[in-house]
Structure formats: C-alpha cells, structure tokens
Amino acid sequence: MNKENFGGNQIALKNTSLDSTKVSMRRFDKYVEEQKIKQIKLIKIDVELYEFPVLKGFRNYFVNTSDRPIIICEIFPKYYPIHGATLEEFLEYMRRYGYKVFNLSNPQEEVKTWTDNVIFKVS
C-alpha cells in the first residue's frame, strides 16, 4: 500500500515488509460469464505494473466474442520482466485478438514511442 499516493497501490509479487491488505481477485472472463454480460464497449485498466497479467484474464472473453471493446490502458513495459514477459509478448497477445495500439492523445495514430496511457482497439 502506498501511503503517499492512494492510486499507487499495487499487487505485490512477493512477501513484502510494506503495509498490505488482502483483496479478492477474479478473472475478467469468469466475471463476465457469471454476470451474463452480453456487450462491453469500453474498458479502462490502471493496475500499476500488472496490466499484462490482467489482460491475460480476458482470454476466454476474447475467444468467445467477436465484439471487441476499446481498452484504455496504462502500461509500463519496462517492468514486464518482473512478470517474466516482454513488451513484444504483450503486443503479440493483443494482436492475436485483433488489437492494435494507438496513442491516447491521438487515437488515429498507432504508437511508435511508448507512453503511459494507450488505446487498444480493433481497426
């Protein structure tokens, strides 16, 4: 838990001496199935370095729908090695489901230089 920045709390990958609290987590695809959600237009993800593992939890949703929502996502590719991944693996995962990555400030322009917030959309 981040005492200086409430929005900076993050999932700990290992036991830590920092203040912490337990939270329940559920895969997105399971939640959508359980709640019988039929259509999603937009998803915002801001999970402090954990975006790739979170998006992996969308896998069955992506497989079972052709209706791809726009995803606004804060990303930190330099931290992917913490999760045993690379930016290219993350992009390949998103491409597999038809997504391209665009600049948040100019949603018509594909990302060339990585910034904190991007838009994933099927085009």
N, C-alpha and C positions, 0 to 999 in steps of 0.2 A: 504494500500500500504506500502510495506517495503522499506524505503529509503536506507537501508544498503545493501539489497540483493534483486535485481530485481526479481530473481527466487523465492523469498519467499513471493510474493504477494499471497493473499488468499481471498476466498469468505467469507464475513462477515455474520455471522448468525444473528446478531442483529445490531441495530444502534450503531455506534462507533464514538468516537471523533477523531480517526485516519484519516489521509488523505485517501480519497477514490475516486473512479470513477465508473460510471455505465458502465456495459458491458452487451451485449445481450447474452442470452444463449438459446440453443435449445437442445432437447433430441437427443441423438445419433441415436436412431431408426428412428425418424422422418427425420433427415438429410439424412440418408442412403436411405430412401424411396423417399424423394423429389428429390434427385440427381440420383436416379435409379442405385445405386452402386450395382453391382452383386457379387463381390468377394472381401474379405478383408483377407489378410494373417497375418498381424501384427498390433497391436495397442499398443502405449506407453501412459500410463496415469501417470501424475505427477501433481496433483491438490491440493497439500498442505492440507491434512486432509479431503478432500472431495471425496475420491475415492469410497466409498460405494454408496453415493447418485448418483455419476456419473454413476457407473455401473448399478444402478437401471434403468437408462435411456437407457440401452441396451436391456431391457426386450423383447420388441416386435421383435427386431432383432434376439435375441436368439430363440424365439419361432418360427420364420418364416424361419430359416435356420438351416441346419444340418452341414454346413461348418463353424466350429468354429475357429476363428483366435487365434493365440498366443497373449496373453496380458501380456506385461511387465508393472508392476505397482509398484509405490512407495506407501507403505502403512504405516499407523500409527494407529494400533489397539487400543492403549491406549486412543485415542481421540474419539473412536466410541460412548461413552456415550453422547458426545456433540450432536450427531445426534439421540440419543435415540436408539442406537443399540449396539450389542456386536460383538466381533470377530466371535463367533460361528454362529450368524445370517448371517454375511457376507459370511463365508465359506459355509454355507448351501445354500445360494442364488447361489453361483458359482457352487456348486455340482449339483444343480437342472438342470444345463445346461451342465453337464458332465465334468466340470473343476476340476482339481487337482492343488495344488500349489507346485511349485518347487523353489529351490534356484537359484538365478541368477548366482552365481559363479559356480554352478554345476547343470546344467539343468536336469540331470538324477535323482537327489536326491530330494525326497519330503521334504518340510520344516518341521523341528522339532522345531527349535528355530527361532522366528521371527526376520527378519532383515528389513531394509528399503525397499529394492527392491526385488521383487519376480516375478516369471513367472507363469501365469495361462495357462495351456494347457490341452487339452483333450488327454488322453493317453489310 
